Amino acid sequence: MFKDYFSDKIINNGRQLEVDMVKAYAVIFMILEHTLIYLGDSESIALEICGYLDVIIGAAAFMICMGMTFNYTKHNDYRSILLRGVELLTLGQLLNIFRNGLPSLIFYFLSGKKILLSNVLLVLQADIYSFAGVAMIFFAILIYFKVSPLGILVIGFIMNAVNYMIFLSGFNPENYLVSQFLGYFVTTRSESYFSLAAYFVFVAFGYWFGGYYLKIKDKDGFFNRFLMIFLPIYVVYYIIRVFCKVPFLDPISADSSYIVSFGPDAIANCISFILVMGIFYKISKICSKKVEGLITHISVHIAEYYCISYIIIYPIYLYLLAFKDDFAAPAGVAFIFGIGVLFLSYYIIQLNSKKYNIHFYKLKGRKKAYIYGVIWLTTFILVAYSYPQLNEYVNTWNDYLE
């Protein structure tokens, strides 16, 4: 059906503007959504719309792009990927410390609110960067054993299905720390937003699809055919998911549906990714060089945008939780603030690039080992201090965001 659009040779290497556009969209959307979630009115229509968009193409886009990147980078041997996975896992932990751990502890000392002490334990949450680190380590193992791209994709779907069955069984260790540790690998009733088993399928799909995308010779023909065939199926599927009750699936707007991202929804996410990328490809052909440069900048610095914006937004939420009861900005105000966070993140990144040139991935030797050690030791200290004082723990399942 699609073989005429592909070559037998690699002809489509280098940066792909449409992929950069998906990455830029994903991080901008996520920053605005985080602003609405933490600072805005939880009953707003804007947040509800964001929730649906996040299910359709949100975090999965990051992961599919990550999988595609393995086909385009020169550092795609198992050793390089393994080291990169450790770096991402540690970067995620550094983000958790400055986003959750330290601000929560400081505001707990200032306000005395127990909820903030409980919030300190979110330093262990399985967030998207933690997932990326664990996923890369697992991917490196598969590459070491020379598993084919199709084999990796099959493994991804099997893991996704097994995770869903575990979730339906109600599996959840009583000990919070055990539950949280296992939450990095399967969905438990801890703060395991992005467990390996649930979301690795997107990395696997990106890797499998990226291998074909390297050889694509007619993007216009491919995307036109794909839109013609899959767009009607896609629209019908989401009409059913939004308006009909499917016996074996939770409502698409439910947190559980997003967190487990089970089979049919995962496939729909993958189709959505290609549809959106096709739309961006058509837009990319009329973009000016200045716009292309901005898109590439955001894509290259996607980690910085994500981390900086979160470190700005979440401590503000914690401050409001500590000292302002029932605070919720109108959606419009929160949205404008989100735009401001985007611009502030941009200027911080530019300032760092031009003046300080501080980059987590450039750490080497003893300095790297020392900083990594400090990050994990700080995590241990925060958990060791807060955990013995608690008998309730905030997580997605008890609506701590409310």
KEKE-3310 file (N, C-alpha, C; in steps of 0.2 Angstrom, whole numbers, plus 5000, padded with zeros to 4 digits):
npx = (5004:5010:5023:5028:5032:5044:5062:5075:5086:5095:5089:5084:5090:5097:5091:5074:5062:5048:5047:5054:5045:5034:5040:5042:5029:5024:5031:5028:5014:5013:5019:5010:4998:5002:5003:4989:4984:4991:4989:4977:4959:4952:4940:4938:4934:4945:4955:4949:4948:4962:4965:4959:4967:4979:4978:4976:4987:5001:5011:5015:5020:5033:5040:5039:5046:5058:5061:5062:5073:5084:5087:5093:5104:5121:5126:5121:5124:5124:5131:5132:5119:5115:5122:5117:5104:5106:5110:5099:5090:5095:5095:5081:5079:5086:5077:5066:5070:5072:5060:5050:5055:5064:5057:5045:5048:5054:5042:5034:5041:5039:5025:5019:5010:5004:5002:5012:5023:5021:5021:5034:5039:5036:5047:5051:5044:5038:5041:5041:5054:5061:5055:5060:5074:5074:5068:5078:5088:5083:5081:5094:5098:5090:5095:5108:5106:5103:5090:5077:5070:5056:5054:5057:5046:5035:5038:5036:5022:5017:5022:5014:5001:5002:5005:4992:4984:4990:4987:4972:4971:4972:4984:4995:5008:5008:5017:5023:5035:5040:5029:5031:5044:5042:5033:5040:5041:5029:5012:5007:4998:5005:5014:5015:5016:5021:5025:5037:5032:5020:5022:5033:5030:5028:5041:5046:5038:5042:5055:5054:5046:5054:5065:5059:5056:5068:5070:5061:5055:5045:5037:5026:5017:5016:5011:4999:4992:4991:4984:4972:4968:4969:4964:4949:4946:4953:4946:4933:4936:4939:4928:4919:4926:4925:4911:4905:4903:4915:4917:4929:4938:4942:4934:4940:4944:4948:4960:4966:4965:4974:4986:4988:4987:4982:4983:4973:4971:4984:4988:4980:4986:4999:4995:4989:5001:5008:4998:4998:5011:5011:5003:5011:5022:5017:5014:5027:5033:5030:5036:5045:5063:5067:5057:5059:5071:5068:5059:5068:5077:5069:5066:5079:5083:5073:5073:5078:5068:5057:5062:5065:5053:5045:5051:5049:5035:5029:5034:5028:5015:5016:5019:5006:4998:5003:5000:4989:4973:4962:4965:4963:4967:4958:4956:4961:4970:4979:4983:4990:5000:5007:5012:5020:5029:5035:5042:5051:5058:5064:5073:5081:5087:5094:5103:5111:5117:5124:5132:5135:5135:5132:5129:5120:5124:5137:5145:5159:5170:5177:5170:5157:5154:5154:5143:5132:5132:5129:5116:5108:5111:5105:5092:5089:5091:5080:5069:5072:5070:5056:5047:5046:5038:5025:5009:5000:5000:5003:4997:4993:4981:4974:4970:4978:4982:4971)
npy = (4994:5006:5005:5011:5023:5023:5021:5009:5013:5023:5039:5050:5057:5067:5083:5083:5094:5093:5084:5091:5101:5094:5091:5103:5108:5099:5102:5115:5115:5107:5115:5125:5118:5113:5125:5128:5117:5118:5131:5136:5137:5122:5118:5123:5125:5126:5118:5106:5104:5103:5092:5082:5084:5081:5067:5063:5067:5070:5067:5055:5059:5065:5053:5045:5053:5052:5038:5038:5046:5037:5032:5042:5047:5047:5041:5027:5015:5002:5005:5019:5023:5017:5024:5037:5035:5033:5046:5053:5048:5053:5066:5068:5065:5076:5086:5083:5085:5099:5104:5097:5091:5100:5113:5109:5105:5116:5125:5118:5119:5133:5134:5124:5115:5098:5092:5097:5091:5078:5080:5081:5068:5066:5068:5056:5052:5044:5052:5060:5061:5053:5041:5042:5039:5026:5019:5021:5014:5001:5000:5000:4987:4979:4982:4978:4964:4962:4964:4965:4980:4977:4967:4973:4982:4973:4968:4980:4981:4970:4972:4983:4977:4968:4976:4983:4972:4969:4981:4981:4970:4976:4976:4982:4985:4986:4994:5010:5015:5004:5002:5014:5012:5001:5007:5013:5004:4996:5000:5006:5010:5022:5037:5035:5040:5038:5024:5011:4999:5003:5014:5011:5006:5017:5022:5011:5010:5023:5020:5009:5015:5026:5020:5017:5029:5035:5031:5036:5043:5051:5061:5069:5061:5050:5055:5061:5049:5042:5051:5051:5037:5034:5045:5046:5034:5037:5048:5042:5033:5041:5048:5037:5034:5046:5048:5036:5021:5010:4993:4987:4998:5013:5029:5040:5053:5050:5049:5037:5031:5038:5036:5022:5020:5010:4997:4999:5013:5017:5013:5022:5034:5033:5033:5046:5053:5052:5058:5071:5075:5074:5085:5095:5094:5098:5112:5115:5118:5130:5138:5152:5155:5161:5156:5143:5142:5146:5135:5124:5128:5127:5113:5107:5112:5106:5099:5108:5118:5111:5107:5120:5127:5120:5121:5134:5135:5125:5127:5139:5135:5127:5137:5144:5133:5132:5145:5151:5148:5139:5144:5149:5154:5162:5154:5161:5170:5161:5155:5166:5168:5156:5158:5169:5161:5153:5163:5167:5156:5154:5165:5163:5151:5156:5165:5157:5150:5159:5165:5158:5144:5131:5115:5100:5088:5089:5086:5078:5065:5065:5076:5075:5062:5066:5076:5069:5060:5068:5072:5060:5057:5068:5065:5053:5058:5068:5059:5050:5059:5063:5052:5044:5051:5051:5045:5045:5047:5058:5056:5053:5046:5049:5062:5073:5085:5092)
npz = (5000:5004:4999:4987:4990:4996:4997:4994:5000:5012:5011:5017:5028:5042:5049:5052:5048:5050:5061:5071:5072:5078:5090:5095:5096:5105:5117:5119:5121:5132:5142:5143:5146:5159:5166:5166:5173:5186:5191:5186:5184:5189:5184:5171:5154:5145:5151:5151:5137:5135:5141:5133:5121:5126:5128:5115:5107:5116:5129:5123:5110:5113:5116:5105:5096:5102:5100:5086:5085:5087:5075:5068:5075:5077:5088:5092:5097:5109:5121:5121:5121:5133:5143:5140:5144:5158:5161:5158:5167:5179:5176:5177:5190:5196:5191:5198:5211:5212:5208:5215:5228:5236:5236:5241:5254:5260:5260:5268:5280:5282:5282:5289:5284:5282:5270:5261:5266:5263:5249:5247:5244:5231:5225:5220:5210:5195:5182:5166:5161:5170:5165:5152:5154:5160:5150:5139:5145:5145:5131:5127:5131:5123:5111:5113:5113:5100:5095:5083:5075:5072:5081:5093:5093:5094:5107:5114:5113:5119:5132:5135:5135:5145:5156:5157:5161:5173:5180:5180:5188:5201:5207:5219:5230:5247:5254:5252:5247:5240:5231:5224:5218:5210:5202:5192:5182:5180:5180:5196:5211:5214:5212:5197:5183:5171:5167:5163:5156:5151:5142:5134:5122:5113:5111:5105:5094:5087:5085:5076:5065:5062:5056:5043:5039:5036:5024:5015:5000:4994:5002:5001:4994:5003:5015:5010:5006:5018:5026:5019:5021:5035:5042:5042:5050:5061:5066:5068:5078:5089:5091:5095:5107:5115:5116:5118:5129:5131:5135:5140:5142:5151:5153:5140:5145:5158:5171:5173:5160:5153:5159:5159:5145:5136:5123:5111:5112:5112:5099:5092:5096:5090:5077:5077:5079:5066:5058:5063:5061:5047:5044:5049:5041:5028:5032:5035:5022:5019:5028:5034:5034:5047:5055:5054:5060:5073:5077:5076:5086:5098:5097:5098:5111:5119:5131:5141:5140:5145:5158:5164:5163:5171:5184:5186:5186:5195:5209:5211:5212:5224:5233:5233:5237:5250:5256:5251:5251:5241:5228:5212:5196:5183:5167:5156:5161:5167:5155:5149:5158:5156:5143:5146:5154:5144:5136:5146:5148:5136:5136:5147:5142:5131:5137:5145:5135:5128:5138:5150:5147:5153:5154:5157:5151:5148:5158:5165:5170:5186:5191:5186:5192:5205:5205:5201:5212:5222:5218:5219:5233:5239:5236:5243:5256:5257:5256:5267:5277:5276:5274:5286:5294:5289:5285:5275:5257:5244:5228:5210:5211:5222:5220:5222:5215:5216)
capx = (5000:5014:5030:5030:5034:5050:5067:5079:5092:5094:5090:5081:5094:5098:5086:5068:5058:5041:5048:5056:5038:5030:5043:5041:5022:5023:5033:5024:5007:5014:5020:5003:4994:5005:5001:4982:4983:4993:4988:4971:4953:4951:4934:4938:4934:4951:4958:4946:4951:4969:4965:4958:4972:4985:4977:4977:4995:5004:5018:5017:5024:5040:5042:5039:5052:5064:5062:5064:5080:5089:5089:5096:5110:5127:5128:5116:5127:5121:5134:5131:5112:5115:5125:5112:5099:5108:5110:5092:5087:5098:5092:5074:5080:5088:5071:5061:5073:5070:5052:5046:5058:5066:5052:5039:5051:5054:5036:5032:5044:5036:5018:5017:5005:5007:5002:5018:5028:5019:5023:5041:5040:5035:5054:5052:5039:5040:5039:5043:5061:5063:5053:5065:5080:5073:5067:5084:5092:5080:5082:5101:5098:5087:5100:5114:5105:5102:5083:5076:5065:5049:5054:5056:5039:5031:5039:5032:5014:5016:5023:5008:4995:5003:5004:4985:4981:4992:4983:4966:4971:4972:4991:4998:5011:5006:5022:5023:5041:5040:5025:5034:5049:5039:5029:5044:5041:5022:5007:5004:4994:5009:5015:5019:5012:5024:5029:5040:5028:5014:5024:5039:5027:5029:5048:5047:5035:5046:5061:5052:5044:5060:5069:5056:5056:5075:5071:5055:5057:5040:5034:5019:5013:5015:5006:4992:4989:4990:4978:4966:4966:4968:4960:4942:4946:4955:4940:4927:4938:4939:4920:4917:4930:4923:4904:4902:4906:4919:4917:4936:4942:4940:4933:4946:4946:4950:4968:4968:4966:4980:4992:4990:4987:4981:4983:4969:4973:4991:4989:4977:4991:5004:4992:4989:5008:5009:4994:5000:5017:5010:5000:5016:5026:5014:5015:5034:5035:5029:5039:5051:5069:5067:5052:5062:5076:5065:5057:5074:5080:5065:5067:5086:5083:5067:5074:5079:5061:5053:5064:5065:5046:5042:5054:5045:5027:5027:5035:5023:5009:5017:5018:4999:4996:5005:4998:4983:4968:4957:4967:4963:4966:4954:4960:4964:4975:4984:4986:4994:5006:5010:5015:5026:5034:5038:5047:5056:5062:5068:5078:5086:5091:5099:5108:5115:5121:5129:5136:5137:5136:5131:5125:5121:5127:5144:5149:5164:5175:5176:5165:5151:5152:5152:5137:5128:5132:5125:5109:5105:5111:5100:5085:5089:5090:5073:5065:5073:5067:5049:5044:5044:5033:5019:5005:4996:5005:5000:4998:4988:4975:4970:4968:4982:4982:4965)
capy = (5000:5012:5004:5015:5030:5022:5018:5004:5016:5029:5046:5055:5058:5074:5085:5083:5100:5091:5081:5096:5104:5090:5091:5110:5109:5095:5105:5122:5113:5104:5120:5129:5113:5113:5131:5128:5112:5120:5138:5138:5134:5115:5116:5127:5121:5126:5113:5100:5103:5101:5085:5078:5085:5077:5060:5062:5068:5073:5064:5050:5062:5065:5046:5043:5056:5049:5032:5040:5049:5032:5030:5048:5049:5043:5037:5023:5009:5000:5008:5026:5023:5015:5030:5042:5033:5035:5054:5056:5046:5057:5073:5068:5066:5083:5090:5081:5089:5107:5105:5094:5090:5105:5118:5106:5105:5123:5128:5114:5122:5139:5134:5118:5110:5092:5090:5099:5086:5072:5082:5080:5061:5066:5068:5049:5051:5042:5057:5058:5061:5047:5036:5042:5036:5019:5017:5020:5008:4995:4999:4998:4980:4976:4983:4973:4957:4963:4963:4969:4985:4974:4963:4978:4985:4968:4968:4985:4980:4964:4975:4987:4973:4965:4981:4984:4967:4970:4987:4978:4965:4979:4975:4988:4984:4991:4999:5016:5015:4998:5003:5019:5009:4997:5011:5015:4998:4995:5005:5005:5016:5027:5042:5032:5043:5035:5017:5008:4994:5006:5019:5009:5005:5023:5022:5006:5013:5028:5017:5005:5019:5030:5016:5017:5036:5037:5029:5039:5047:5055:5063:5072:5055:5046:5059:5061:5043:5041:5055:5048:5031:5034:5051:5044:5029:5040:5052:5038:5030:5045:5049:5032:5034:5051:5048:5029:5018:5004:4989:4986:5004:5018:5035:5043:5058:5048:5049:5030:5029:5041:5033:5015:5020:5003:4995:5003:5020:5018:5013:5028:5039:5032:5036:5053:5056:5053:5063:5078:5076:5075:5092:5100:5094:5103:5118:5117:5120:5138:5142:5156:5153:5163:5152:5136:5143:5146:5128:5120:5130:5124:5106:5106:5113:5103:5097:5114:5121:5107:5108:5127:5129:5116:5123:5140:5134:5120:5130:5144:5131:5125:5143:5145:5128:5134:5151:5154:5143:5139:5149:5146:5159:5161:5150:5166:5173:5156:5154:5172:5167:5151:5162:5172:5156:5151:5168:5167:5150:5156:5170:5159:5147:5160:5168:5152:5148:5165:5168:5153:5137:5126:5110:5094:5082:5090:5084:5073:5063:5066:5081:5071:5057:5070:5079:5063:5057:5073:5072:5054:5057:5073:5062:5049:5062:5070:5053:5048:5064:5064:5046:5041:5056:5051:5039:5046:5049:5061:5053:5054:5042:5053:5069:5078:5091:5096)
capz = (5000:5004:4997:4982:4993:5000:4993:4997:5003:5016:5007:5021:5035:5044:5053:5048:5051:5053:5067:5075:5073:5083:5097:5098:5098:5111:5123:5121:5123:5139:5146:5144:5150:5166:5169:5167:5179:5193:5193:5183:5187:5187:5180:5165:5148:5142:5154:5148:5130:5135:5144:5127:5117:5129:5127:5108:5106:5121:5131:5118:5105:5115:5116:5098:5093:5105:5096:5079:5085:5087:5068:5065:5078:5076:5094:5092:5099:5115:5126:5121:5123:5140:5146:5139:5149:5165:5161:5158:5173:5184:5175:5179:5197:5197:5191:5204:5218:5212:5206:5221:5234:5240:5237:5246:5261:5262:5261:5274:5286:5283:5283:5293:5281:5281:5263:5258:5268:5259:5243:5246:5241:5224:5222:5218:5205:5188:5177:5159:5161:5173:5160:5146:5157:5161:5143:5136:5148:5143:5124:5126:5132:5118:5105:5114:5111:5093:5093:5077:5076:5073:5087:5099:5093:5097:5114:5117:5113:5124:5139:5136:5137:5152:5161:5158:5165:5180:5182:5181:5194:5207:5210:5222:5236:5253:5256:5247:5243:5235:5226:5220:5214:5205:5197:5186:5178:5179:5184:5202:5214:5217:5207:5191:5177:5165:5168:5157:5153:5148:5137:5130:5115:5109:5109:5100:5087:5084:5082:5070:5060:5060:5051:5037:5037:5033:5017:5012:4995:4992:5008:4999:4992:5009:5020:5007:5006:5025:5028:5016:5023:5042:5046:5044:5055:5067:5069:5071:5084:5095:5092:5100:5114:5119:5117:5120:5134:5129:5141:5143:5143:5155:5148:5138:5149:5165:5172:5172:5153:5150:5163:5156:5138:5133:5116:5106:5113:5110:5092:5090:5098:5085:5070:5078:5078:5059:5055:5065:5057:5040:5043:5050:5035:5023:5034:5034:5016:5018:5034:5033:5038:5053:5059:5054:5065:5080:5078:5077:5093:5103:5097:5101:5118:5122:5138:5145:5140:5149:5165:5167:5164:5177:5190:5187:5188:5201:5215:5212:5214:5230:5237:5233:5242:5257:5259:5248:5250:5235:5223:5205:5191:5177:5162:5152:5165:5167:5149:5147:5162:5152:5137:5149:5156:5138:5134:5151:5147:5130:5138:5151:5138:5127:5142:5147:5129:5126:5144:5155:5144:5158:5151:5161:5147:5146:5164:5163:5175:5193:5192:5184:5197:5211:5205:5201:5219:5226:5216:5222:5240:5241:5235:5249:5262:5257:5257:5274:5282:5276:5274:5293:5297:5285:5285:5269:5252:5238:5221:5205:5212:5227:5217:5226:5212:5217)
cpx = (5004:5021:5032:5033:5041:5056:5071:5085:5090:5095:5087:5084:5094:5092:5080:5063:5052:5042:5050:5049:5034:5033:5042:5034:5021:5025:5030:5017:5008:5015:5013:4998:4996:5003:4993:4981:4985:4991:4981:4965:4952:4945:4933:4938:4940:4955:4956:4948:4958:4970:4964:4964:4978:4984:4978:4984:4998:5011:5020:5022:5032:5043:5043:5045:5058:5066:5065:5072:5086:5091:5093:5103:5115:5129:5122:5118:5124:5124:5133:5123:5111:5117:5120:5106:5100:5108:5103:5088:5089:5096:5085:5074:5081:5081:5067:5063:5071:5063:5048:5049:5059:5061:5047:5042:5051:5047:5032:5034:5041:5029:5015:5012:5008:5007:5008:5023:5027:5021:5030:5043:5039:5042:5056:5048:5042:5037:5042:5050:5064:5061:5059:5072:5079:5072:5073:5088:5090:5081:5089:5102:5096:5092:5106:5113:5102:5095:5081:5071:5058:5049:5053:5049:5034:5032:5036:5025:5013:5017:5017:5002:4996:5002:4996:4982:4983:4988:4976:4965:4971:4979:4993:5001:5009:5011:5023:5029:5042:5035:5028:5039:5047:5035:5034:5044:5034:5018:5005:5001:4999:5009:5018:5015:5015:5028:5032:5036:5022:5016:5029:5036:5028:5036:5049:5044:5039:5052:5060:5050:5049:5064:5066:5057:5063:5075:5065:5058:5052:5035:5026:5014:5011:5010:4999:4988:4987:4984:4972:4963:4964:4964:4953:4942:4948:4949:4934:4929:4937:4932:4918:4920:4927:4915:4901:4906:4909:4920:4924:4940:4938:4938:4939:4949:4949:4958:4970:4969:4972:4986:4993:4990:4987:4980:4979:4971:4980:4992:4986:4982:4997:5001:4991:4995:5009:5005:4996:5007:5016:5007:5006:5021:5023:5015:5023:5037:5034:5032:5045:5057:5070:5062:5055:5068:5074:5062:5063:5077:5076:5066:5074:5086:5077:5068:5075:5072:5057:5055:5063:5058:5043:5045:5051:5038:5026:5028:5030:5016:5010:5016:5010:4996:4997:5001:4991:4978:4963:4959:4966:4962:4962:4959:4964:4970:4981:4987:4991:5001:5010:5014:5021:5031:5038:5044:5053:5061:5067:5074:5083:5090:5096:5104:5113:5120:5126:5134:5139:5139:5137:5126:5126:5125:5134:5148:5153:5168:5173:5170:5158:5149:5150:5145:5131:5127:5128:5118:5105:5105:5106:5093:5084:5088:5083:5068:5065:5070:5059:5045:5042:5039:5026:5015:5000:5001:5001:5002:4992:4981:4971:4969:4972:4983:4976:4965)
cpy = (5006:5011:5008:5022:5029:5019:5012:5006:5021:5035:5051:5057:5065:5076:5085:5089:5098:5088:5086:5100:5101:5091:5098:5111:5105:5099:5112:5120:5110:5110:5124:5124:5113:5119:5131:5123:5115:5126:5140:5135:5127:5113:5120:5122:5121:5120:5106:5098:5100:5094:5080:5078:5081:5069:5058:5062:5073:5070:5059:5053:5063:5058:5043:5046:5053:5042:5033:5042:5043:5030:5036:5050:5044:5039:5032:5016:5008:5004:5015:5027:5022:5021:5036:5041:5035:5043:5056:5054:5051:5064:5073:5068:5073:5088:5089:5085:5096:5108:5103:5094:5096:5111:5115:5107:5112:5126:5124:5117:5129:5139:5129:5114:5103:5089:5092:5094:5080:5073:5081:5073:5061:5067:5061:5048:5049:5046:5055:5058:5055:5041:5036:5038:5029:5016:5016:5015:5002:4994:4997:4990:4976:4976:4978:4966:4957:4961:4967:4975:4982:4970:4968:4981:4979:4967:4974:4984:4975:4967:4979:4983:4970:4970:4983:4978:4967:4976:4985:4974:4969:4979:4982:4986:4989:4996:5004:5016:5009:4999:5009:5016:5005:5001:5014:5010:4996:5000:5003:5011:5021:5033:5040:5034:5040:5029:5015:5004:4998:5010:5017:5008:5011:5024:5017:5007:5018:5025:5013:5010:5024:5026:5016:5025:5039:5036:5032:5044:5052:5056:5065:5066:5051:5049:5059:5055:5041:5045:5052:5042:5031:5039:5049:5039:5032:5044:5048:5035:5034:5048:5044:5032:5040:5050:5041:5026:5011:5000:4988:4992:5009:5024:5038:5049:5056:5048:5042:5028:5032:5038:5026:5015:5014:5002:4999:5010:5021:5018:5020:5034:5039:5035:5043:5057:5057:5058:5070:5080:5077:5083:5097:5100:5098:5110:5120:5119:5127:5142:5146:5153:5155:5158:5145:5136:5142:5139:5124:5122:5127:5116:5104:5107:5111:5102:5103:5118:5117:5108:5115:5129:5126:5119:5130:5139:5130:5124:5136:5140:5129:5131:5144:5140:5129:5140:5154:5148:5144:5144:5145:5152:5157:5158:5155:5169:5167:5155:5160:5171:5161:5154:5165:5167:5154:5156:5168:5162:5151:5160:5167:5154:5151:5163:5163:5150:5153:5167:5162:5146:5132:5121:5103:5088:5083:5089:5078:5071:5063:5071:5078:5066:5061:5073:5074:5060:5062:5073:5066:5054:5062:5069:5057:5053:5065:5065:5051:5052:5064:5058:5044:5045:5055:5045:5039:5049:5052:5057:5055:5052:5045:5060:5074:5085:5095:5100)
cpz = (5000:5001:4991:4984:4996:4995:4997:5001:5007:5012:5011:5028:5036:5048:5049:5052:5054:5060:5072:5077:5078:5090:5099:5100:5105:5117:5125:5124:5130:5144:5148:5148:5157:5169:5171:5173:5185:5195:5190:5187:5184:5184:5174:5159:5144:5145:5152:5141:5130:5137:5138:5123:5119:5128:5119:5106:5111:5123:5126:5112:5106:5114:5109:5094:5096:5101:5089:5079:5085:5080:5065:5069:5077:5082:5096:5094:5106:5121:5127:5123:5131:5145:5146:5144:5156:5166:5162:5164:5179:5183:5178:5187:5200:5197:5196:5211:5218:5210:5212:5228:5239:5241:5242:5253:5264:5264:5267:5280:5287:5284:5288:5291:5279:5274:5259:5260:5264:5252:5241:5243:5234:5221:5219:5212:5198:5183:5170:5158:5164:5168:5155:5148:5157:5154:5139:5138:5145:5135:5123:5127:5126:5112:5106:5112:5103:5091:5088:5079:5077:5079:5093:5099:5096:5104:5117:5118:5119:5131:5140:5138:5144:5157:5162:5162:5172:5184:5184:5187:5201:5210:5213:5229:5241:5255:5250:5243:5238:5229:5221:5215:5209:5199:5191:5181:5176:5183:5190:5205:5217:5211:5200:5185:5171:5166:5162:5153:5149:5142:5133:5123:5111:5107:5104:5094:5084:5081:5075:5064:5057:5055:5044:5034:5034:5026:5013:5006:4992:4998:5007:4998:4998:5013:5017:5008:5014:5028:5025:5019:5031:5045:5047:5050:5062:5070:5071:5077:5090:5096:5097:5107:5118:5121:5119:5125:5131:5135:5144:5144:5147:5150:5146:5142:5156:5165:5171:5165:5150:5153:5160:5148:5134:5126:5111:5106:5111:5103:5089:5091:5092:5078:5071:5076:5070:5056:5056:5061:5050:5039:5044:5044:5029:5025:5034:5028:5014:5024:5031:5036:5045:5058:5059:5060:5072:5082:5080:5084:5098:5103:5100:5108:5122:5129:5143:5145:5145:5157:5168:5168:5170:5184:5191:5190:5194:5208:5217:5215:5222:5235:5238:5238:5249:5260:5256:5247:5244:5230:5216:5200:5186:5171:5158:5155:5166:5161:5147:5152:5159:5147:5140:5151:5150:5136:5139:5150:5141:5132:5142:5147:5134:5131:5144:5141:5127:5132:5148:5152:5149:5155:5155:5158:5146:5153:5162:5170:5182:5195:5191:5190:5204:5211:5205:5208:5223:5225:5220:5230:5243:5241:5241:5255:5263:5259:5264:5279:5282:5277:5281:5296:5294:5286:5279:5264:5246:5232:5216:5208:5218:5226:5221:5222:5213:5224)
residu = (MET:PHE:LYS:ASP:TYR:PHE:SER:ASP:LYS:ILE:ILE:ASN:ASN:GLY:ARG:GLN:LEU:GLU:VAL:ASP:MET:VAL:LYS:ALA:TYR:ALA:VAL:ILE:PHE:MET:ILE:LEU:GLU:HIS:THR:LEU:ILE:TYR:LEU:GLY:ASP:SER:GLU:SER:ILE:ALA:LEU:GLU:ILE:CYS:GLY:TYR:LEU:ASP:VAL:ILE:ILE:GLY:ALA:ALA:ALA:PHE:MET:ILE:CYS:MET:GLY:MET:THR:PHE:ASN:TYR:THR:LYS:HIS:ASN:ASP:TYR:ARG:SER:ILE:LEU:LEU:ARG:GLY:VAL:GLU:LEU:LEU:THR:LEU:GLY:GLN:LEU:LEU:ASN:ILE:PHE:ARG:ASN:GLY:LEU:PRO:SER:LEU:ILE:PHE:TYR:PHE:LEU:SER:GLY:LYS:LYS:ILE:LEU:LEU:SER:ASN:VAL:LEU:LEU:VAL:LEU:GLN:ALA:ASP:ILE:TYR:SER:PHE:ALA:GLY:VAL:ALA:MET:ILE:PHE:PHE:ALA:ILE:LEU:ILE:TYR:PHE:LYS:VAL:SER:PRO:LEU:GLY:ILE:LEU:VAL:ILE:GLY:PHE:ILE:MET:ASN:ALA:VAL:ASN:TYR:MET:ILE:PHE:LEU:SER:GLY:PHE:ASN:PRO:GLU:ASN:TYR:LEU:VAL:SER:GLN:PHE:LEU:GLY:TYR:PHE:VAL:THR:THR:ARG:SER:GLU:SER:TYR:PHE:SER:LEU:ALA:ALA:TYR:PHE:VAL:PHE:VAL:ALA:PHE:GLY:TYR:TRP:PHE:GLY:GLY:TYR:TYR:LEU:LYS:ILE:LYS:ASP:LYS:ASP:GLY:PHE:PHE:ASN:ARG:PHE:LEU:MET:ILE:PHE:LEU:PRO:ILE:TYR:VAL:VAL:TYR:TYR:ILE:ILE:ARG:VAL:PHE:CYS:LYS:VAL:PRO:PHE:LEU:ASP:PRO:ILE:SER:ALA:ASP:SER:SER:TYR:ILE:VAL:SER:PHE:GLY:PRO:ASP:ALA:ILE:ALA:ASN:CYS:ILE:SER:PHE:ILE:LEU:VAL:MET:GLY:ILE:PHE:TYR:LYS:ILE:SER:LYS:ILE:CYS:SER:LYS:LYS:VAL:GLU:GLY:LEU:ILE:THR:HIS:ILE:SER:VAL:HIS:ILE:ALA:GLU:TYR:TYR:CYS:ILE:SER:TYR:ILE:ILE:ILE:TYR:PRO:ILE:TYR:LEU:TYR:LEU:LEU:ALA:PHE:LYS:ASP:ASP:PHE:ALA:ALA:PRO:ALA:GLY:VAL:ALA:PHE:ILE:PHE:GLY:ILE:GLY:VAL:LEU:PHE:LEU:SER:TYR:TYR:ILE:ILE:GLN:LEU:ASN:SER:LYS:LYS:TYR:ASN:ILE:HIS:PHE:TYR:LYS:LEU:LYS:GLY:ARG:LYS:LYS:ALA:TYR:ILE:TYR:GLY:VAL:ILE:TRP:LEU:THR:THR:PHE:ILE:LEU:VAL:ALA:TYR:SER:TYR:PRO:GLN:LEU:ASN:GLU:TYR:VAL:ASN:THR:TRP:ASN:ASP:TYR:LEU:GLU)
# end
